[in-house]
Amino acid sequence: MLSNLSKKKLQKKLPLNKYIIILFVSVLIYACAGTSNEPTDTATSGEVSIRVDESFQQLFDTQIYTFESLYPNAHVKARYMSETDALQQMIDDSCKVVVMCRDLTKDERKSFEQKNIYPISTKIAEDAIALIVNPENTDSTLTIDRIKSILLGTDSLWNQVDPKSNLGKIKVVFDNAGSANERYMKDTVLMGKEFGKNTFAVKSNPEVIDFVSKNKNAIGFLSVNWISDRDDTVALNFLKKVNVLAIKKNDTAEAYQPYQAYIKTKDYPFCRDIYTINRQTRNGLGMGFVSFVAGEKGQLMILKAGLVPAIAPTRMVRISY
C-alpha cells in the first residue's frame, strides 16, 4: 500500500510524464511530416513518370529498356500520347519529363516560371515527317506546293495531281488530333491555315500505315521513326504495306526521301528537332534518364533507329603504321 505522501508525489509526476510523452510524439510527427516530401530518387534509382509523343514509342521503349537494364533500381514509367496531351500533363505536374518535337514557346516557359519552375530543354535528335501512299498509287514524287494544295483541299482528287490517275477522292490521314505531325504541317506548310475537309486523324502512327495500306486513295503523314530502322522487323513489315514518297522543294529541284543523310543536310524539307523537356531540375531520375538519352549510348540508339542524333557518336580508330 502506498502512503498518502507517495500518492501525492506520484500525482505530481504524472502530468510531467504525460507532457514529455506528448512532446516526444509531436516532435516525431513533425519530423515525419518534414521528410515525407523529400525526394527519394537519384539519377540512377527510384521512379519517375514521363510522357512521350506517340511518334517515338518504338525508340523510347528501347531507350527505357536499356536504361533500366543498366540501372536495375531505376523505373521509368512512360505513357505515349499526343504532343498536346503530354505537355498539358507536365503543366499539371502529372509527369516530370516530356519528349516532343519542339521546344517550349516563350509563353509556355513563362507560365512555368510564374510557378518558380524552370524546365530544362535538351535537343536529343532530328526527325522528319514521311508521306506514304498505297502501293497501287503510281505517284512517287510530290512538290511542297502540291502537298499544300492537297492539305488545303484545293486538290481533292488524284487526277488533279496526275491526270492519268483513277484513284478518286484524296483522303489525308494523320496519326492523332493534336499530334506533332499535324501541328508541324499546319504551322510550317499551311502557315496556320485550316486543313481541308478531306483531312482526318486516326489514333496512332501504326493506324496511319494500316489505313493507307487498305485505301488506294489515301495519303498518310507520320514520323519517319516508324519506318526508318531497317533492322527492325516492325518497320520492315510496315514498309511492305506502303510506299514512301520523295519530296521536291519545287518543280525543278531534286526529289529526296526522308533518309538520315537528307534529314541532316535538310535536303528533305519536312525536318524537325526532338526535345526532352525536364521540369525536374535537380539531380533526380528524370535528369538521369535525360542525360542517358543525350549521352553516347542513347545517341547510338537514335542513330540506329534511322534518326539523326543531336550529338554525333564518335569512334576512335588507332592506325598502326
C-alpha positions as CSV (number, residue, x, y, z in Angstrom):
1,M,0.0,0.0,0.0
2,L,1.2,3.5,-0.9
3,S,1.3,6.1,1.8
4,N,-0.7,9.3,1.3
5,L,2.6,11.1,0.8
6,S,3.7,8.7,-2.0
7,K,0.4,9.1,-3.8
8,K,0.8,12.8,-3.8
9,K,4.3,12.6,-5.2
10,L,3.1,10.2,-8.0
11,Q,0.2,12.5,-8.9
12,K,2.7,15.4,-9.2
13,K,4.9,13.4,-11.5
14,L,2.2,12.1,-13.9
15,P,1.5,15.4,-15.6
16,L,5.2,15.9,-16.3
17,N,5.4,12.4,-17.7
18,K,2.4,13.0,-19.9
19,Y,3.9,16.2,-21.1
20,I,7.2,14.5,-22.0
21,I,5.3,11.8,-24.0
22,I,3.1,14.3,-25.8
23,L,6.2,16.4,-26.7
24,F,8.1,13.4,-28.0
25,V,5.1,12.3,-30.2
26,S,4.8,15.8,-31.5
27,V,8.4,16.0,-32.4
28,L,8.2,12.6,-34.1
29,I,5.1,13.6,-36.1
30,Y,6.8,16.9,-37.2
31,A,9.9,15.1,-38.2
32,C,8.0,12.7,-40.3
33,A,5.9,15.4,-41.9
34,G,9.1,17.4,-42.7
35,T,10.7,14.5,-44.5
36,S,7.7,13.0,-46.3
37,N,8.0,15.3,-49.3
38,E,11.7,14.8,-49.6
39,P,12.8,13.2,-52.9
40,T,13.7,9.6,-52.7
41,D,15.0,9.1,-56.3
42,T,18.5,9.6,-57.6
43,A,19.9,9.9,-61.1
44,T,20.0,6.1,-61.4
45,S,17.4,4.8,-58.9
46,G,13.8,5.4,-57.9
47,E,10.8,6.1,-60.1
48,V,9.9,8.8,-62.5
49,S,6.9,9.4,-64.8
50,I,7.5,10.7,-68.3
51,R,5.2,11.4,-71.3
52,V,6.4,10.8,-74.9
53,D,4.9,11.9,-78.2
54,E,3.4,8.7,-79.6
55,S,5.6,9.1,-82.7
56,F,8.6,7.9,-80.7
57,Q,7.1,4.9,-78.9
58,Q,9.4,2.4,-80.5
59,L,12.5,4.4,-79.9
60,F,11.7,5.2,-76.2
61,D,10.7,1.6,-75.5
62,T,14.2,0.7,-76.4
63,Q,15.8,3.6,-74.5
64,I,13.9,2.8,-71.3
65,Y,14.6,-1.0,-71.6
66,T,18.3,-0.3,-72.0
67,F,18.4,2.3,-69.2
68,E,16.6,0.0,-66.7
69,S,18.8,-2.9,-67.7
70,L,21.9,-0.8,-66.8
71,Y,20.3,0.5,-63.6
72,P,18.0,-2.1,-62.1
73,N,16.9,0.2,-59.3
74,A,15.6,2.7,-61.8
75,H,12.0,2.6,-63.0
76,V,10.9,5.0,-65.8
77,K,7.1,4.9,-66.2
78,A,6.3,6.1,-69.8
79,R,3.0,6.9,-71.3
80,Y,2.6,7.6,-75.0
81,M,0.1,10.3,-76.2
82,S,-0.3,13.3,-78.4
83,E,2.1,16.2,-78.0
84,T,-0.8,18.4,-76.7
85,D,-1.8,16.0,-74.0
86,A,1.8,15.3,-73.0
87,L,2.6,18.9,-72.4
88,Q,-0.6,19.5,-70.5
89,Q,0.2,16.7,-68.2
90,M,3.6,18.2,-67.4
91,I,2.0,21.5,-66.7
92,D,-0.4,19.7,-64.3
93,D,2.7,18.0,-62.7
94,S,1.5,14.5,-63.6
95,C,4.9,13.9,-65.0
96,K,8.5,15.3,-64.8
97,V,9.7,14.8,-68.4
98,V,8.1,15.2,-71.8
99,V,9.5,14.2,-75.2
100,M,8.2,16.2,-78.1
101,C,9.0,17.7,-81.5
102,R,9.7,21.3,-80.4
103,D,10.9,23.4,-77.6
104,L,8.7,25.3,-75.2
105,T,7.3,28.6,-76.5
106,K,8.1,31.8,-74.6
107,D,4.5,31.9,-73.2
108,E,4.7,28.2,-72.1
109,R,8.1,28.8,-70.4
110,K,6.7,32.0,-68.8
111,S,3.8,30.1,-67.3
112,F,6.2,27.6,-65.7
113,E,8.4,30.4,-64.4
114,Q,5.4,32.1,-62.7
115,K,5.2,28.9,-60.6
116,N,9.0,29.1,-59.9
117,I,9.6,26.1,-62.2
118,Y,12.4,26.4,-64.7
119,P,12.3,23.5,-67.2
120,I,15.4,22.4,-68.9
121,S,15.2,21.7,-72.7
122,T,17.6,19.3,-74.3
123,K,17.8,18.6,-78.0
124,I,18.3,14.9,-78.5
125,A,17.7,14.2,-82.2
126,E,16.5,15.4,-85.6
127,D,13.4,13.7,-87.1
128,A,11.3,14.1,-90.2
129,I,7.7,13.6,-91.4
130,A,7.3,10.9,-94.0
131,L,4.5,10.9,-96.6
132,I,3.2,7.5,-97.5
133,V,0.7,6.2,-100.2
134,N,-0.8,2.9,-101.1
135,P,1.4,0.7,-103.3
136,E,-1.2,1.0,-106.1
137,N,-0.7,4.7,-106.3
138,T,1.7,5.4,-109.1
139,D,2.7,8.8,-107.8
140,S,6.2,8.6,-106.3
141,T,7.1,12.3,-106.0
142,L,5.3,15.5,-104.9
143,T,6.3,19.1,-104.6
144,I,5.7,21.2,-101.5
145,D,3.2,23.3,-103.3
146,R,1.2,20.2,-104.4
147,I,1.2,18.9,-100.8
148,K,-0.1,22.3,-99.7
149,S,-2.9,22.1,-102.2
150,I,-3.8,18.6,-101.0
151,L,-3.8,19.6,-97.3
152,L,-6.0,22.7,-98.0
153,G,-8.4,20.6,-100.1
154,T,-7.7,22.6,-103.2
155,D,-6.6,19.4,-104.9
156,S,-9.2,17.0,-103.7
157,L,-9.0,14.4,-106.5
158,W,-6.0,12.3,-107.5
159,N,-6.5,13.2,-111.2
160,Q,-5.7,16.8,-110.2
161,V,-2.3,15.6,-109.1
162,D,-1.9,13.1,-112.0
163,P,-4.4,13.4,-114.9
164,K,-3.9,9.6,-115.6
165,S,-5.0,8.6,-112.1
166,N,-8.3,7.0,-111.4
167,L,-8.0,6.7,-107.6
168,G,-10.8,9.2,-107.0
169,K,-11.0,11.5,-103.9
170,I,-7.9,12.1,-101.9
171,K,-8.1,11.0,-98.2
172,V,-5.5,12.7,-96.0
173,V,-4.8,10.9,-92.7
174,F,-2.8,12.0,-89.6
175,D,-1.9,10.0,-86.6
176,N,-3.8,11.9,-84.0
177,A,-5.7,15.1,-83.5
178,G,-3.3,17.5,-81.7
179,S,-0.3,15.4,-82.7
180,A,3.1,16.9,-83.5
181,N,2.8,15.7,-87.1
182,E,-0.5,17.6,-87.6
183,R,0.8,20.7,-85.9
184,Y,4.0,20.7,-88.0
185,M,2.3,20.5,-91.3
186,K,-0.3,23.1,-90.3
187,D,2.2,25.6,-89.0
188,T,5.1,25.0,-91.5
189,V,3.3,24.2,-94.8
190,L,-0.1,25.9,-94.4
191,M,1.2,28.8,-92.3
192,G,-1.6,28.4,-89.8
193,K,-4.4,27.8,-92.3
194,E,-7.0,25.1,-91.7
195,F,-6.9,21.7,-93.3
196,G,-9.4,20.8,-96.0
197,K,-12.5,18.7,-95.4
198,N,-10.6,15.7,-96.8
199,T,-8.3,15.6,-93.8
200,F,-8.9,13.5,-90.7
201,A,-7.0,11.7,-87.9
202,V,-6.9,8.2,-86.5
203,K,-5.3,7.3,-83.2
204,S,-1.7,6.3,-83.8
205,N,1.1,6.2,-86.4
206,P,0.6,2.4,-87.0
207,E,-3.1,3.1,-87.7
208,V,-2.0,5.6,-90.4
209,I,0.0,2.9,-92.1
210,D,-2.8,0.4,-91.8
211,F,-5.3,2.9,-93.2
212,V,-3.1,3.8,-96.2
213,S,-2.4,0.1,-96.9
214,K,-6.1,-0.6,-97.1
215,N,-7.2,2.6,-99.1
216,K,-5.8,3.2,-102.5
217,N,-6.8,6.9,-102.5
218,A,-5.2,7.7,-99.1
219,I,-2.0,9.7,-98.3
220,G,-0.6,9.5,-94.8
221,F,1.6,11.7,-92.6
222,L,3.7,10.0,-89.9
223,S,7.0,10.2,-88.1
224,V,9.8,8.6,-90.1
225,N,10.9,6.9,-86.9
226,W,8.2,4.2,-87.5
227,I,9.7,3.1,-90.9
228,S,13.4,4.2,-90.7
229,D,15.0,1.3,-88.8
230,R,15.9,-1.1,-91.5
231,D,16.9,-3.8,-88.9
232,D,13.6,-3.6,-87.1
233,T,11.0,-6.3,-88.2
234,V,8.1,-4.0,-87.4
235,A,9.5,-1.2,-89.6
236,L,10.2,-3.7,-92.4
237,N,6.7,-5.1,-92.2
238,F,5.3,-1.5,-92.4
239,L,7.4,-0.8,-95.5
240,K,5.9,-3.8,-97.3
241,K,2.5,-2.2,-97.0
242,V,3.1,1.3,-98.2
243,N,5.3,3.4,-100.4
244,V,7.3,6.4,-99.1
245,L,7.1,9.5,-101.3
246,A,10.0,11.6,-102.4
247,I,9.5,15.3,-101.9
248,K,10.8,18.2,-104.1
249,K,11.0,21.8,-102.9
250,N,9.8,22.9,-106.4
251,D,9.3,21.6,-109.9
252,T,12.9,21.9,-110.9
253,A,14.5,20.7,-107.7
254,E,15.8,17.2,-107.0
255,A,13.5,14.9,-105.0
256,Y,14.5,13.4,-101.7
257,Q,13.2,10.7,-99.4
258,P,13.5,11.0,-95.6
259,Y,16.8,9.3,-95.2
260,Q,19.2,10.2,-92.4
261,A,21.7,11.9,-94.7
262,Y,19.0,14.1,-96.2
263,I,17.5,14.9,-92.8
264,K,20.9,16.0,-91.7
265,T,21.6,18.2,-94.7
266,K,17.9,19.5,-94.7
267,D,17.6,18.5,-98.4
268,Y,14.4,16.7,-97.2
269,P,12.1,19.6,-96.5
270,F,10.0,18.3,-93.5
271,C,12.6,18.0,-90.8
272,R,12.2,18.9,-87.1
273,D,14.1,18.7,-83.8
274,I,13.2,16.4,-80.9
275,Y,13.5,17.7,-77.4
276,T,13.2,16.4,-73.9
277,I,11.6,19.0,-71.5
278,N,12.5,18.3,-67.9
279,R,10.8,20.1,-65.1
280,Q,12.8,18.1,-62.5
281,T,15.9,20.4,-62.5
282,R,17.5,18.6,-59.5
283,N,19.7,15.6,-60.0
284,G,16.9,13.0,-59.8
285,L,15.9,10.1,-62.0
286,G,14.3,12.4,-64.6
287,M,17.6,14.2,-65.0
288,G,19.5,10.9,-65.1
289,F,17.3,9.4,-67.8
290,V,17.6,12.6,-70.0
291,S,21.3,12.5,-69.6
292,F,21.4,8.9,-70.7
293,V,19.3,9.6,-73.8
294,A,21.5,12.6,-74.7
295,G,24.7,10.6,-73.9
296,E,26.7,8.2,-76.0
297,K,24.5,5.0,-75.6
298,G,21.2,6.9,-76.1
299,Q,22.5,8.7,-79.1
300,L,23.8,5.4,-80.7
301,M,20.2,4.0,-80.4
302,I,18.8,7.1,-82.1
303,L,21.3,6.7,-84.9
304,K,20.3,3.0,-85.3
305,A,16.7,4.0,-85.4
306,G,17.3,6.0,-88.6
307,L,17.1,9.4,-87.0
308,V,19.9,12.0,-86.7
309,P,21.5,12.2,-83.2
310,A,21.9,15.7,-81.7
311,I,25.4,14.7,-80.8
312,A,27.0,12.6,-83.4
313,P,28.5,9.5,-81.8
314,T,32.3,9.2,-82.4
315,R,34.5,6.2,-82.8
316,M,38.2,6.3,-82.1
317,V,40.3,4.3,-84.5
318,R,44.0,3.6,-83.9
319,I,46.0,3.2,-87.1
320,S,49.3,1.2,-87.0
321,Y,52.0,2.1,-89.4
